[in-house]
Amino acid sequence: MKNNKPDYDGAIKHILERLERDLSPDLFYHGVAHTLDVLEAVDLCAKLEGIDGDDLEILKTGAAYHDSGFLGQYHENEETGIKIAKENLPEFGFDYKKISIISGIILATKIPQKPTNKLEELMCDADLDNLGREDFYVKTELLRLELSKQGIYKSPKEWYAGTLKFLSNHNYFTNAAKSFRQIGKEKHINEIKEILGIKWQIK
């Protein structure tokens, strides 16, 4: 009997090797290290949310491909990532239905995030997992440097003001992310308010 299970490991290995080889060195934040970081976060959160089996493998594949669009362009990269997934994944045994789910997972990471199901929610939370982590300031500095290479330069005050607005408007979707990262994110919000001289605290 024919085995219809996709080669999940092969598909992930393929795109990781391509990201490692072909991504611009100017992607200080959105390099392959970020994709590996997101893969680890999505695996942990998914298991805590009771996601396993094919659903977990599909989610991890989406996580591996979520920033592949940077291979082609910087802005509006999600659509390019979907195109790459649609071109590559049939070679690894993925059918139309699974590729459609993965396309939704990739598209959900577009800011502002608008997930429509549990897998997309998990992907969104994993993609911004660092907002509540101890390495938040390291990651945000890498993003600032990356954007400056794209001609988007902001003064320290402008950068922190924009970061504060982003953090304040952001919400984690899953209970797993809320339990692990919400407190850390609120800490960063208050720290940035102090940097900017804003006295009020988050409620």
Backbone as CSV, one residue per row, in Angstrom:
resi,resn,N_x,N_y,N_z,CA_x,CA_y,CA_z,C_x,C_y,C_z
1,MET,0.848,-1.194,0.000,0.000,0.000,0.000,0.882,1.242,0.000
2,LYS,0.507,2.251,-0.792,1.295,3.466,-0.925,1.267,4.276,0.363
3,ASN,2.440,4.760,0.765,2.537,5.601,1.950,2.331,7.056,1.537
4,ASN,1.243,7.663,2.021,0.901,9.026,1.634,1.428,10.064,2.618
5,LYS,2.215,9.632,3.579,2.730,10.583,4.558,3.859,11.401,3.949
6,PRO,3.787,12.715,4.042,4.856,13.555,3.479,6.184,13.352,4.199
7,ASP,7.249,13.740,3.522,8.579,13.707,4.121,8.804,15.039,4.839
8,TYR,8.237,15.131,6.041,8.323,16.381,6.801,9.776,16.761,7.078
9,ASP,10.555,15.815,7.551,11.957,16.105,7.891,12.737,16.561,6.667
10,GLY,12.483,15.914,5.536,13.177,16.288,4.309,12.836,17.698,3.860
11,ALA,11.556,18.043,3.958,11.116,19.387,3.550,11.741,20.461,4.432
12,ILE,11.788,20.187,5.735,12.370,21.159,6.668,13.873,21.275,6.448
13,LYS,14.535,20.146,6.289,15.987,20.160,6.056,16.315,20.929,4.777
14,HIS,15.527,20.730,3.742,15.760,21.396,2.462,15.716,22.916,2.606
15,ILE,14.665,23.433,3.251,14.535,24.889,3.320,15.547,25.495,4.291
16,LEU,15.881,24.788,5.363,16.897,25.306,6.285,18.253,25.416,5.594
17,GLU,18.578,24.430,4.783,19.851,24.474,4.045,19.846,25.627,3.049
18,ARG,18.711,25.850,2.430,18.617,26.941,1.456,18.709,28.296,2.154
19,LEU,18.060,28.441,3.302,18.145,29.692,4.057,19.580,29.955,4.498
20,GLU,20.236,28.906,4.983,21.627,29.035,5.438,22.536,29.473,4.284
21,ARG,22.272,28.952,3.123,23.138,29.207,1.970,22.832,30.537,1.279
22,ASP,21.558,30.891,1.153,21.166,31.948,0.217,20.627,33.228,0.833
23,LEU,20.278,33.247,2.113,19.776,34.489,2.706,20.861,35.556,2.728
24,SER,20.442,36.793,2.575,21.383,37.911,2.632,22.039,37.989,4.007
25,PRO,23.339,38.265,4.062,24.014,38.435,5.352,23.544,39.687,6.100
26,ASP,22.807,40.559,5.415,22.271,41.761,6.052,21.011,41.482,6.870
27,LEU,20.524,40.238,6.834,19.352,39.878,7.637,19.826,39.487,9.037
28,PHE,20.159,40.495,9.814,20.701,40.252,11.156,19.670,39.613,12.077
29,TYR,18.399,39.948,11.869,17.314,39.385,12.693,16.653,38.195,11.999
30,HIS,16.281,38.369,10.746,15.518,37.343,10.028,16.412,36.321,9.331
31,GLY,17.556,36.004,9.912,18.415,34.968,9.382,17.935,33.583,9.780
32,VAL,18.707,32.583,9.419,18.305,31.204,9.701,18.228,30.946,11.204
33,ALA,19.001,31.692,12.002,18.939,31.515,13.465,17.545,31.826,13.987
34,HIS,16.877,32.816,13.390,15.506,33.142,13.802,14.559,31.995,13.470
35,THR,14.705,31.416,12.284,13.846,30.292,11.908,14.037,29.120,12.862
36,LEU,15.266,28.810,13.214,15.532,27.730,14.171,14.940,28.062,15.542
37,ASP,15.028,29.317,15.929,14.462,29.786,17.188,12.946,29.582,17.207
38,VAL,12.301,29.951,16.109,10.853,29.813,15.991,10.444,28.343,15.969
39,LEU,11.217,27.515,15.297,10.923,26.077,15.281,10.927,25.499,16.694
40,GLU,11.878,25.908,17.500,11.947,25.429,18.887,10.756,25.922,19.691
41,ALA,10.407,27.198,19.518,9.293,27.779,20.268,7.961,27.162,19.866
42,VAL,7.763,26.954,18.564,6.482,26.420,18.100,6.305,24.970,18.535
43,ASP,7.399,24.215,18.579,7.342,22.825,19.021,6.934,22.745,20.492
44,LEU,7.535,23.592,21.309,7.216,23.608,22.743,5.772,24.028,22.983
45,CYS,5.368,25.146,22.391,4.010,25.659,22.616,2.951,24.705,22.093
46,ALA,3.219,24.114,20.933,2.239,23.188,20.350,2.009,21.991,21.257
47,LYS,3.079,21.426,21.782,2.939,20.268,22.663,2.188,20.631,23.937
48,LEU,2.431,21.833,24.456,1.706,22.293,25.655,0.223,22.504,25.360
49,GLU,-0.085,22.815,24.093,-1.479,23.031,23.692,-2.132,21.734,23.202
50,GLY,-1.412,20.612,23.286,-1.979,19.327,22.919,-1.966,19.031,21.430
51,ILE,-1.118,19.731,20.684,-1.008,19.482,19.247,0.076,18.445,18.999
52,ASP,-0.255,17.400,18.255,0.731,16.353,17.973,0.436,15.728,16.612
53,GLY,1.150,14.663,16.292,0.912,13.957,15.043,1.147,14.812,13.813
54,ASP,0.328,14.596,12.779,0.475,15.338,11.530,0.288,16.835,11.733
55,ASP,-0.618,17.227,12.619,-0.833,18.657,12.865,0.454,19.329,13.341
56,LEU,1.169,18.676,14.228,2.433,19.234,14.714,3.462,19.293,13.592
57,GLU,3.533,18.252,12.768,4.508,18.229,11.678,4.187,19.293,10.625
58,ILE,2.913,19.478,10.344,2.495,20.530,9.402,2.869,21.898,9.957
59,LEU,2.618,22.103,11.245,2.946,23.367,11.894,4.447,23.644,11.837
60,LYS,5.245,22.649,12.138,6.705,22.819,12.107,7.196,23.106,10.683
61,THR,6.560,22.474,9.702,6.931,22.761,8.314,6.609,24.212,7.975
62,GLY,5.440,24.674,8.405,5.087,26.078,8.192,6.070,27.019,8.869
63,ALA,6.504,26.654,10.061,7.483,27.470,10.788,8.806,27.519,10.032
64,ALA,9.212,26.394,9.475,10.473,26.345,8.733,10.431,27.220,7.483
65,TYR,9.258,27.314,6.865,9.109,28.076,5.619,8.621,29.508,5.850
66,HIS,8.309,29.888,7.081,7.580,31.145,7.286,8.354,32.375,6.840
67,ASP,9.683,32.345,6.878,10.483,33.480,6.426,11.253,33.182,5.141
68,SER,10.869,32.139,4.442,11.579,31.792,3.204,11.396,32.860,2.131
69,GLY,10.361,33.668,2.264,10.144,34.743,1.301,11.267,35.763,1.261
70,PHE,12.044,35.837,2.347,13.195,36.747,2.363,14.256,36.330,1.352
71,LEU,14.158,35.109,0.838,15.053,34.690,-0.231,14.810,35.492,-1.507
72,GLY,13.603,36.026,-1.651,13.253,36.761,-2.861,13.106,38.249,-2.680
73,GLN,12.567,38.678,-1.543,12.328,40.100,-1.326,12.171,40.361,0.162
74,TYR,12.333,41.640,0.533,12.256,41.986,1.956,10.812,42.299,2.373
75,HIS,10.203,43.234,1.683,8.839,43.629,2.037,7.823,42.683,1.383
76,GLU,6.693,42.501,2.065,5.643,41.594,1.570,6.219,40.209,1.279
77,ASN,7.102,39.751,2.159,7.804,38.489,1.900,6.928,37.254,2.131
78,GLU,5.830,37.414,2.861,5.001,36.247,3.170,4.444,35.602,1.897
79,GLU,3.986,36.440,0.959,3.445,35.895,-0.291,4.510,35.129,-1.079
80,THR,5.742,35.646,-1.044,6.835,34.950,-1.724,7.147,33.636,-1.021
81,GLY,7.065,33.624,0.305,7.271,32.392,1.057,6.234,31.344,0.722
82,ILE,4.993,31.761,0.548,3.932,30.836,0.149,4.224,30.260,-1.234
83,LYS,4.690,31.109,-2.134,5.036,30.659,-3.486,6.148,29.602,-3.435
84,ILE,7.165,29.845,-2.606,8.265,28.884,-2.477,7.755,27.564,-1.902
85,ALA,6.884,27.645,-0.888,6.330,26.432,-0.294,5.526,25.635,-1.318
86,LYS,4.715,26.334,-2.113,3.898,25.652,-3.120,4.756,24.995,-4.196
87,GLU,5.906,25.596,-4.477,6.803,25.033,-5.482,7.587,23.841,-4.934
88,ASN,8.002,23.927,-3.663,8.903,22.926,-3.081,8.190,21.717,-2.487
89,LEU,7.101,21.963,-1.769,6.528,20.910,-0.937,5.959,19.714,-1.690
90,PRO,5.425,19.884,-2.909,4.973,18.682,-3.635,6.094,17.671,-3.853
91,GLU,7.331,18.146,-3.961,8.468,17.240,-4.153,8.685,16.341,-2.929
92,PHE,8.135,16.763,-1.790,8.286,15.988,-0.554,6.985,15.294,-0.147
93,GLY,6.072,15.167,-1.101,4.859,14.392,-0.875,3.711,15.129,-0.223
94,PHE,3.747,16.446,-0.187,2.655,17.221,0.401,1.539,17.385,-0.621
95,ASP,0.301,17.147,-0.177,-0.834,17.334,-1.066,-1.381,18.761,-0.953
96,TYR,-2.372,19.050,-1.784,-2.940,20.408,-1.855,-3.459,20.879,-0.501
97,LYS,-4.136,19.992,0.225,-4.727,20.383,1.506,-3.659,20.797,2.510
98,LYS,-2.610,20.001,2.624,-1.549,20.323,3.583,-0.812,21.603,3.192
99,ILE,-0.585,21.775,1.902,0.094,22.990,1.441,-0.770,24.221,1.710
100,SER,-2.080,24.075,1.585,-2.986,25.193,1.882,-2.917,25.574,3.358
101,ILE,-2.858,24.574,4.225,-2.739,24.845,5.665,-1.419,25.547,5.952
102,ILE,-0.347,25.074,5.340,0.970,25.678,5.539,0.999,27.106,4.994
103,SER,0.337,27.341,3.879,0.256,28.690,3.320,-0.424,29.638,4.302
104,GLY,-1.480,29.152,4.958,-2.161,29.963,5.966,-1.274,30.255,7.161
105,ILE,-0.462,29.271,7.551,0.466,29.446,8.670,1.499,30.518,8.337
106,ILE,2.012,30.498,7.119,2.985,31.509,6.695,2.340,32.889,6.655
107,LEU,1.162,32.990,6.046,0.491,34.283,5.889,0.110,34.890,7.233
108,ALA,-0.192,34.048,8.212,-0.620,34.536,9.532,0.462,35.347,10.233
109,THR,1.717,35.158,9.836,2.804,35.886,10.503,2.932,37.326,10.020
110,LYS,2.186,37.676,8.983,2.227,39.051,8.469,1.685,40.003,9.528
111,ILE,2.399,41.105,9.739,2.002,42.094,10.740,1.030,43.085,10.108
112,PRO,-0.133,43.377,10.754,-0.592,42.827,12.030,-1.080,41.384,11.893
113,GLN,-0.757,40.575,12.875,-1.101,39.162,12.831,-2.614,38.957,12.894
114,LYS,-3.109,38.069,12.009,-4.537,37.781,11.982,-4.752,36.277,11.796
115,PRO,-4.385,35.477,12.794,-4.568,34.028,12.670,-6.038,33.651,12.651
116,THR,-6.359,32.567,11.951,-7.752,32.133,11.836,-8.004,30.767,12.464
117,ASN,-6.948,30.113,12.979,-7.136,28.812,13.619,-6.000,28.561,14.605
118,LYS,-6.061,27.448,15.305,-5.101,27.156,16.375,-3.668,27.063,15.861
119,LEU,-3.456,26.396,14.732,-2.100,26.272,14.217,-1.514,27.641,13.863
120,GLU,-2.333,28.486,13.271,-1.874,29.834,12.933,-1.605,30.659,14.194
121,GLU,-2.415,30.481,15.211,-2.175,31.174,16.482,-0.841,30.758,17.096
122,LEU,-0.572,29.471,17.082,0.692,28.963,17.610,1.878,29.510,16.828
123,MET,1.734,29.588,15.504,2.799,30.125,14.673,3.047,31.594,15.001
124,CYS,2.001,32.361,15.127,2.141,33.786,15.445,2.841,33.980,16.782
125,ASP,2.454,33.215,17.772,3.058,33.352,19.103,4.528,32.937,19.090
126,ALA,4.853,31.889,18.349,6.247,31.444,18.269,7.110,32.462,17.539
127,ASP,6.537,33.094,16.510,7.291,34.067,15.724,7.691,35.279,16.566
128,LEU,6.857,35.621,17.554,7.140,36.763,18.421,7.415,36.316,19.857
129,ASP,7.887,35.103,19.997,8.213,34.554,21.315,9.214,35.425,22.060
130,ASN,10.152,36.035,21.327,11.218,36.811,21.974,10.714,38.069,22.668
131,LEU,9.487,38.505,22.395,8.976,39.721,23.037,8.944,39.589,24.559
132,GLY,8.818,38.355,25.037,8.746,38.144,26.473,9.953,37.442,27.058
133,ARG,11.027,37.344,26.269,12.205,36.617,26.724,13.301,37.553,27.215
134,GLU,14.287,36.946,27.868,15.406,37.719,28.400,16.284,38.302,27.297
135,ASP,16.292,37.667,26.120,17.121,38.180,25.031,16.388,39.199,24.154
136,PHE,15.299,39.742,24.658,14.480,40.688,23.891,15.294,41.859,23.359
137,TYR,16.115,42.474,24.207,16.845,43.665,23.774,17.917,43.336,22.736
138,VAL,18.501,42.161,22.830,19.452,41.727,21.815,18.741,41.565,20.476
139,LYS,17.572,40.935,20.504,16.827,40.686,19.268,16.326,41.985,18.647
140,THR,15.859,42.906,19.471,15.327,44.147,18.914,16.436,45.012,18.329
141,GLU,17.634,44.907,18.890,18.764,45.640,18.316,19.160,45.035,16.970
142,LEU,19.116,43.721,16.858,19.394,43.079,15.572,18.379,43.514,14.516
143,LEU,17.119,43.634,14.923,16.088,44.089,13.990,16.330,45.533,13.575
144,ARG,16.722,46.383,14.534,17.008,47.792,14.211,18.141,47.887,13.189
145,LEU,19.193,47.091,13.389,20.318,47.097,12.461,19.898,46.590,11.080
146,GLU,19.065,45.569,11.074,18.583,45.019,9.807,17.776,46.054,9.038
147,LEU,16.888,46.741,9.725,16.058,47.744,9.072,16.888,48.914,8.563
148,SER,17.958,49.254,9.288,18.821,50.344,8.828,19.478,49.980,7.495
149,LYS,19.772,48.688,7.294,20.321,48.234,6.024,19.290,48.347,4.895
150,GLN,18.005,48.379,5.273,16.925,48.532,4.301,16.558,50.002,4.099
151,GLY,17.358,50.894,4.699,17.109,52.323,4.564,16.091,52.864,5.544
152,ILE,15.727,52.057,6.540,14.754,52.496,7.551,15.523,52.785,8.830
153,TYR,15.937,54.033,8.999,16.724,54.408,10.174,15.859,55.203,11.143
154,LYS,15.960,54.861,12.413,15.252,55.590,13.460,16.230,55.922,14.575
155,SER,16.058,57.106,15.145,16.863,57.482,16.304,16.500,56.564,17.466
156,PRO,17.368,56.476,18.492,17.024,55.628,19.644,15.655,55.949,20.236
157,LYS,15.325,57.232,20.347,14.026,57.601,20.913,12.884,57.127,20.010
158,GLU,13.038,57.334,18.693,12.008,56.880,17.752,11.860,55.364,17.796
159,TRP,12.999,54.681,17.891,12.966,53.220,17.905,12.247,52.692,19.130
160,TYR,12.592,53.237,20.299,11.951,52.771,21.523,10.479,53.141,21.557
161,ALA,10.127,54.307,21.032,8.716,54.706,20.996,7.920,53.757,20.104
162,GLY,8.496,53.406,18.957,7.825,52.465,18.064,7.727,51.074,18.662
163,THR,8.791,50.664,19.354,8.797,49.348,20.007,7.759,49.294,21.112
164,LEU,7.646,50.378,21.879,6.642,50.444,22.947,5.234,50.323,22.377
165,LYS,4.975,51.020,21.287,3.650,50.949,20.657,3.358,49.526,20.182
166,PHE,4.365,48.889,19.575,4.177,47.519,19.081,3.893,46.562,20.228
167,LEU,4.698,46.644,21.286,4.507,45.760,22.437,3.146,45.978,23.088
168,SER,2.738,47.234,23.215,1.477,47.561,23.887,0.270,47.080,23.095
169,ASN,0.389,47.068,21.751,-0.726,46.639,20.902,-0.744,45.130,20.658
170,HIS,0.358,44.464,21.016,0.480,43.034,20.738,-0.220,42.199,21.812
171,ASN,-0.834,41.112,21.369,-1.429,40.135,22.283,-1.026,38.733,21.861
172,TYR,-0.595,37.925,22.826,-0.399,36.509,22.547,-1.765,35.832,22.424
173,PHE,-1.836,34.811,21.605,-3.111,34.157,21.326,-3.325,32.894,22.162
174,THR,-2.268,32.150,22.430,-2.415,30.850,23.088,-2.128,30.941,24.582
175,ASN,-2.726,30.046,25.323,-2.483,30.011,26.774,-1.022,29.704,27.084
176,ALA,-0.405,28.864,26.245,1.002,28.505,26.465,1.883,29.742,26.395
177,ALA,1.712,30.545,25.356,2.528,31.751,25.204,2.216,32.767,26.305
178,LYS,0.955,32.891,26.646,0.590,33.829,27.713,1.241,33.441,29.030
179,SER,1.274,32.158,29.319,1.834,31.708,30.596,3.347,31.856,30.636
180,PHE,4.002,31.704,29.482,5.465,31.769,29.439,6.003,33.174,29.190
181,ARG,5.293,33.985,28.377,5.896,35.219,27.872,5.198,36.518,28.251
182,GLN,3.955,36.452,28.732,3.223,37.690,28.993,3.889,38.538,30.075
183,ILE,4.320,37.906,31.163,4.944,38.655,32.254,6.230,39.323,31.783
184,GLY,7.023,38.585,31.028,8.262,39.151,30.505,7.992,40.313,29.567
185,LYS,6.968,40.199,28.744,6.631,41.278,27.814,6.194,42.526,28.578
186,GLU,5.386,42.351,29.617,4.954,43.493,30.416,6.135,44.167,31.112
187,LYS,7.109,43.352,31.520,8.331,43.901,32.125,9.067,44.791,31.121
188,HIS,9.162,44.335,29.891,9.836,45.123,28.861,9.069,46.400,28.550
189,ILE,7.753,46.339,28.557,6.937,47.532,28.336,7.256,48.595,29.391
190,ASN,7.294,48.164,30.634,7.564,49.113,31.710,8.992,49.644,31.674
191,GLU,9.930,48.795,31.285,11.327,49.237,31.170,11.477,50.289,30.076
192,ILE,10.796,50.089,28.960,10.892,51.050,27.860,10.195,52.352,28.234
193,LYS,9.120,52.267,28.980,8.480,53.495,29.478,9.442,54.289,30.347
194,GLU,10.203,53.591,31.158,11.197,54.272,31.992,12.273,54.916,31.125
195,ILE,12.724,54.220,30.096,13.723,54.772,29.179,13.205,56.053,28.531
196,LEU,11.926,56.047,28.161,11.330,57.203,27.477,10.818,58.249,28.455
197,GLY,10.898,57.975,29.755,10.436,58.938,30.753,8.946,58.930,30.968
198,ILE,8.305,57.825,30.591,6.857,57.691,30.802,6.626,57.070,32.180
199,LYS,5.827,57.709,33.004,5.732,57.297,34.400,4.683,56.233,34.666
200,TRP,3.605,56.203,33.865,2.535,55.269,34.196,2.919,53.850,33.865
201,GLN,2.357,52.928,34.614,2.655,51.509,34.481,1.511,50.770,33.796
202,ILE,1.835,49.642,33.221,0.803,48.828,32.582,-0.130,48.256,33.636
203,LYS,-1.400,48.183,33.302,-2.398,47.642,34.247,-2.494,46.143,34.086
